[in-house]
Amino acid sequence: MIQKINFCTLFDSNYIDRGIVMYRSLVRECPSAFVYIIAFDDKCYSILKEMKLKKAKIISLEEFEDKELLKAKSNRSKVEYMWTCSSSSVYYVLKRFKLDSCTYIDADLYFYSNPKVLIDEMKSSSVLISEHRYTPKYDQSKISGKYCVQFMTFKNNKEGMKVLTWWKNACLDWCYAQPEEGKFGDQKYLDDWATRFKGVYVMQNLGGGVAPWNMQQYKIVKGNLLKKDKDEFHLVFFHFHGLKIFGNKVDLAPYFLSKEFKENYYLPYLNELFAIRKELLRYNLDLMRNSIVPKMTLKAFLRNILRILSNEYNVIKLGD
């Protein structure tokens, strides 16, 4: 019997297209995966329940939230509150369903091969974290942190729960979208885990966590085989961070993206994303109609000019 590999994630109805694309890519590449999804609004919950996802457990916000979370919710923005909940989501799932381990994953990931290889890498360690691996030009580690919350595994043992409980409590106390005293959101807290705690392992596989802020270091050899310098590796997941859809335009990301990466990864991802959006129309959710077109302020105009000059303007029109 194949042992189940547990994952958890969270998203709302505005992000449900990404969440479903992520879920489908994961269960396709990892047949033993089971995903606990915390639906962050009623619409998201009802749609996911109607879809009858075979390898998922849908959890409502009402089931998930406790007094501590509701207190934090009252003084944070929507994004800040979701960041606050990343640690609590893993904690809730491990405790509520009595799991041996669980891996938190962001909803805007896409899996190209089985992530089991990443989890296996930690061996007897209790916590798995991954670095941003920033391209020097885009290094934001001083503000955003050295490590990325995107993919984190916690074992339900003494060492794992010590780290997770510390992180959960820290996020409940402070989790805001601004740098303050060496903190930023839920992520900057991870910076010293490798020395603060026992049993924390830093992922070494380069295939875990290719993202727009580091992809400039890699070349596509063939298909999902990538190369950095002389080292070749298989892409496990890509983090489609920063992708925004508004009106009839898509902003892929504010970084330099090679033509090869756009054609091999971004365009196929967009095709799946819009196929899901059409599917969601059956559930009376029109994400295109709900998308907000930002006003073109002078600041936004100047920012776009700088992106064009830096070859980082990746806005495309639908149908191009």
C-alpha positions as CSV (number, residue, x, y, z in Angstrom):
1,M,0.0,0.0,0.0
2,I,1.4,3.4,-1.0
3,Q,1.8,5.7,2.0
4,K,-0.2,8.9,1.7
5,I,1.7,12.2,1.5
6,N,-0.2,15.0,3.2
7,F,-0.2,18.6,2.0
8,C,-2.2,21.7,3.0
9,T,-2.9,25.0,1.4
10,L,-5.3,27.9,1.6
11,F,-7.0,30.3,-0.9
12,D,-10.2,32.2,-1.5
13,S,-12.6,32.5,-4.5
14,N,-10.4,35.2,-6.1
15,Y,-7.5,32.7,-6.2
16,I,-9.4,29.5,-6.7
17,D,-8.3,29.1,-10.3
18,R,-4.6,29.0,-9.2
19,G,-5.5,26.7,-6.4
20,I,-7.2,24.2,-8.6
21,V,-4.4,24.2,-11.2
22,M,-1.9,23.6,-8.4
23,Y,-4.0,20.8,-6.9
24,R,-4.4,19.0,-10.3
25,S,-0.7,19.3,-11.2
26,L,0.2,17.9,-7.7
27,V,-2.1,14.9,-7.8
28,R,-1.1,14.1,-11.3
29,E,2.6,14.1,-10.5
30,C,2.2,12.6,-7.0
31,P,-0.5,9.9,-7.0
32,S,0.0,9.4,-3.2
33,A,-0.8,13.1,-2.4
34,F,-3.7,14.2,-0.3
35,V,-4.5,17.9,0.1
36,Y,-6.2,19.6,3.0
37,I,-7.6,22.9,1.5
38,I,-8.8,25.7,3.8
39,A,-11.3,27.7,1.8
40,F,-11.1,31.3,2.8
41,D,-14.7,32.3,1.8
42,D,-18.1,30.7,1.5
43,K,-18.0,30.8,-2.4
44,C,-14.7,29.1,-2.5
45,Y,-15.9,26.4,0.0
46,S,-19.2,25.7,-1.9
47,I,-17.4,25.4,-5.3
48,L,-14.7,23.1,-4.0
49,K,-17.3,20.9,-2.3
50,E,-19.4,20.7,-5.5
51,M,-16.3,19.8,-7.5
52,K,-15.8,16.7,-5.4
53,L,-12.1,16.6,-5.5
54,K,-11.1,13.0,-4.8
55,K,-7.8,13.7,-3.1
56,A,-8.7,16.7,-1.0
57,K,-10.5,17.5,2.2
58,I,-12.2,20.9,2.1
59,I,-12.2,22.9,5.4
60,S,-14.3,25.9,5.9
61,L,-13.0,29.1,7.5
62,E,-15.6,28.6,10.3
63,E,-14.1,25.2,11.1
64,F,-10.5,26.5,11.0
65,E,-10.6,29.8,12.8
66,D,-10.2,29.9,16.6
67,K,-10.3,32.9,19.1
68,E,-6.6,33.7,18.6
69,L,-6.9,33.9,14.8
70,L,-10.1,35.9,15.0
71,K,-8.3,38.4,17.3
72,A,-5.5,38.7,14.8
73,K,-7.9,39.0,11.9
74,S,-9.4,42.2,13.4
75,N,-6.2,44.2,13.0
76,R,-4.7,42.9,9.7
77,S,-5.4,43.3,6.0
78,K,-6.7,40.3,4.0
79,V,-3.2,39.4,2.7
80,E,-1.6,39.8,6.1
81,Y,-4.3,37.6,7.7
82,M,-3.7,34.9,5.1
83,W,0.0,35.1,5.9
84,T,-0.8,34.8,9.5
85,C,-2.8,31.6,8.8
86,S,0.0,29.7,6.9
87,S,1.5,28.4,10.1
88,S,-1.8,27.8,11.8
89,S,-3.1,25.8,8.8
90,V,-0.3,23.2,9.2
91,Y,-0.8,23.2,12.9
92,Y,-4.5,22.7,12.6
93,V,-4.2,19.9,10.1
94,L,-1.6,18.0,12.0
95,K,-3.6,18.2,15.3
96,R,-7.1,17.8,13.9
97,F,-6.4,14.8,11.6
98,K,-3.6,13.3,13.7
99,L,-1.1,13.2,10.8
100,D,2.5,12.1,11.0
101,S,3.6,15.0,8.8
102,C,2.2,17.7,6.5
103,T,3.7,19.9,3.8
104,Y,2.4,23.5,3.4
105,I,2.3,24.6,-0.2
106,D,1.4,28.0,-1.8
107,A,-1.6,28.0,-4.1
108,D,0.4,29.5,-7.0
109,L,2.8,26.6,-7.4
110,Y,2.7,24.2,-10.3
111,F,4.2,20.7,-10.1
112,Y,6.2,19.2,-13.0
113,S,7.5,16.1,-11.2
114,N,6.9,14.3,-8.0
115,P,7.7,16.4,-4.9
116,K,8.2,13.3,-2.8
117,V,11.9,13.6,-3.9
118,L,12.1,16.9,-1.9
119,I,10.4,15.5,1.2
120,D,12.6,12.3,1.1
121,E,15.7,14.5,1.1
122,M,15.1,15.7,4.7
123,K,15.4,12.1,5.9
124,S,15.3,12.0,9.7
125,S,15.0,15.8,10.1
126,S,11.8,17.2,11.4
127,V,11.4,20.4,9.3
128,L,12.1,21.2,5.7
129,I,12.5,24.7,4.4
130,S,13.7,26.1,1.0
131,E,15.8,29.1,0.1
132,H,14.7,31.8,-2.3
133,R,18.0,31.4,-4.2
134,Y,17.7,35.0,-5.5
135,T,19.5,36.1,-8.6
136,P,21.8,38.8,-7.2
137,K,19.9,41.6,-9.1
138,Y,16.7,40.6,-7.4
139,D,18.0,39.8,-3.9
140,Q,15.3,40.8,-1.4
141,S,16.5,38.7,1.5
142,K,17.1,41.7,3.8
143,I,13.4,42.4,3.7
144,S,11.6,39.2,2.6
145,G,14.0,36.7,4.1
146,K,16.5,34.1,3.0
147,Y,13.8,31.4,3.0
148,C,10.5,31.1,1.2
149,V,7.3,29.9,2.8
150,Q,6.2,28.3,-0.5
151,F,7.0,24.6,0.4
152,M,7.5,23.6,4.1
153,T,7.3,20.2,5.7
154,F,6.7,19.6,9.4
155,K,6.7,16.2,11.1
156,N,4.3,15.7,14.0
157,N,7.1,15.0,16.5
158,K,8.7,16.9,19.4
159,E,11.2,18.8,17.2
160,G,8.8,19.5,14.4
161,M,6.0,20.8,16.7
162,K,8.4,22.9,18.7
163,V,9.3,24.8,15.5
164,L,5.8,25.0,14.2
165,T,4.3,26.2,17.5
166,W,6.9,28.9,17.8
167,W,6.2,30.1,14.2
168,K,2.4,30.0,14.8
169,N,2.6,32.0,18.0
170,A,5.0,34.5,16.4
171,C,2.7,35.1,13.4
172,L,-0.3,35.5,15.7
173,D,1.6,38.1,17.6
174,W,2.9,40.0,14.6
175,C,2.4,39.4,10.8
176,Y,2.3,42.5,8.7
177,A,3.3,43.5,5.1
178,Q,6.0,45.9,6.3
179,P,9.5,45.4,7.5
180,E,9.9,46.0,11.2
181,E,12.7,45.1,13.6
182,G,14.0,42.3,11.4
183,K,10.5,40.9,10.7
184,F,8.3,40.8,7.6
185,G,5.1,38.9,7.2
186,D,5.3,35.2,8.1
187,Q,8.5,34.7,6.2
188,K,11.4,36.6,7.8
189,Y,10.9,34.5,10.9
190,L,12.5,31.6,9.1
191,D,15.9,33.3,8.8
192,D,17.6,31.7,11.8
193,W,15.7,28.4,12.1
194,A,18.7,26.3,11.0
195,T,20.6,27.6,14.1
196,R,17.8,28.4,16.5
197,F,16.2,24.9,16.3
198,K,17.3,21.3,16.0
199,G,16.1,19.1,13.1
200,V,15.7,21.9,10.5
201,Y,16.9,20.8,7.0
202,V,17.4,23.2,4.1
203,M,16.4,21.8,0.8
204,Q,19.3,21.3,-1.6
205,N,17.4,20.1,-4.7
206,L,17.4,23.1,-7.2
207,G,14.2,21.7,-8.7
208,G,12.2,22.7,-5.7
209,G,11.5,26.4,-6.0
210,V,12.3,27.7,-9.4
211,A,10.7,31.2,-9.5
212,P,10.7,34.5,-11.4
213,W,13.3,35.9,-8.9
214,N,15.9,33.1,-9.6
215,M,15.1,31.6,-13.0
216,Q,17.7,33.9,-14.7
217,Q,20.3,31.5,-13.3
218,Y,18.9,28.5,-15.2
219,K,18.8,27.2,-18.7
220,I,16.3,24.8,-20.2
221,V,18.0,21.7,-21.5
222,K,15.0,19.8,-22.7
223,G,11.4,19.6,-21.4
224,N,11.6,19.9,-17.6
225,L,15.4,19.3,-17.4
226,L,17.2,22.5,-16.4
227,K,20.8,23.4,-16.0
228,K,22.8,25.7,-13.7
229,D,26.4,26.0,-14.7
230,K,27.4,22.3,-15.2
231,D,24.7,20.9,-12.9
232,E,21.5,19.5,-14.5
233,F,18.3,18.9,-12.5
234,H,14.6,18.1,-13.0
235,L,12.1,20.9,-12.3
236,V,9.9,19.8,-9.4
237,F,7.8,22.9,-9.0
238,F,7.7,26.4,-10.4
239,H,6.4,29.3,-8.2
240,F,4.3,31.6,-10.4
241,H,4.6,34.5,-7.9
242,G,3.6,37.9,-9.1
243,L,1.3,36.9,-11.9
244,K,-1.6,39.2,-12.2
245,I,-4.7,39.2,-14.5
246,F,-6.6,42.4,-15.0
247,G,-9.1,43.2,-17.7
248,N,-7.8,41.7,-21.0
249,K,-4.1,41.8,-19.9
250,V,-1.8,39.5,-17.9
251,D,1.3,40.7,-16.1
252,L,3.5,37.7,-15.8
253,A,6.0,39.1,-13.3
254,P,8.2,42.2,-12.7
255,Y,11.5,40.4,-13.5
256,F,13.5,39.5,-16.6
257,L,11.8,36.4,-18.1
258,S,13.5,34.6,-21.0
259,K,11.5,33.8,-24.1
260,E,12.2,30.1,-23.4
261,F,10.7,30.2,-19.9
262,K,7.7,32.2,-21.2
263,E,7.0,29.7,-23.9
264,N,7.7,26.5,-21.9
265,Y,6.2,27.4,-18.6
266,Y,4.2,30.6,-18.5
267,L,2.0,30.2,-21.6
268,P,1.0,26.5,-20.8
269,Y,0.3,27.6,-17.2
270,L,-1.9,30.5,-18.5
271,N,-3.8,28.1,-20.8
272,E,-4.6,25.8,-17.8
273,L,-5.6,28.8,-15.7
274,F,-8.0,30.1,-18.3
275,A,-9.5,26.7,-18.9
276,I,-10.2,26.5,-15.2
277,R,-11.8,30.0,-15.3
278,K,-14.2,28.7,-18.1
279,E,-15.0,25.7,-15.9
280,L,-15.8,28.0,-13.0
281,L,-18.5,29.7,-15.0
282,R,-20.6,26.6,-14.3
283,Y,-20.5,27.5,-10.7
284,N,-21.5,31.1,-11.3
285,L,-18.0,32.5,-10.7
286,D,-16.8,34.8,-13.4
287,L,-13.2,35.8,-12.4
288,M,-12.7,37.8,-15.6
289,R,-15.7,40.0,-14.7
290,N,-14.5,40.3,-11.2
291,S,-11.0,41.3,-12.1
292,I,-10.1,44.9,-11.3
293,V,-8.2,47.0,-13.8
294,P,-5.8,49.2,-11.9
295,K,-5.8,53.0,-12.5
296,M,-2.8,54.2,-14.5
297,T,-1.3,56.6,-12.0
298,L,1.9,58.6,-12.7
299,K,3.8,56.3,-10.3
300,A,2.6,53.2,-12.2
301,F,3.4,54.8,-15.5
302,L,7.0,55.6,-14.5
303,R,7.3,52.1,-13.0
304,N,6.3,50.6,-16.3
305,I,8.8,52.7,-18.2
306,L,11.6,51.5,-15.9
307,R,10.4,47.9,-16.4
308,I,10.5,48.4,-20.2
309,L,14.0,49.9,-20.1
310,S,15.1,46.9,-17.9
311,N,13.5,44.4,-20.2
312,E,11.2,43.4,-17.2
313,Y,7.9,44.4,-18.7
314,N,6.0,41.2,-19.2
315,V,2.5,42.4,-19.8
316,I,0.7,40.5,-22.6
317,K,-2.8,40.9,-24.0
318,L,-5.1,37.9,-24.0
319,G,-5.2,36.4,-27.5
320,D,-1.6,37.5,-28.3
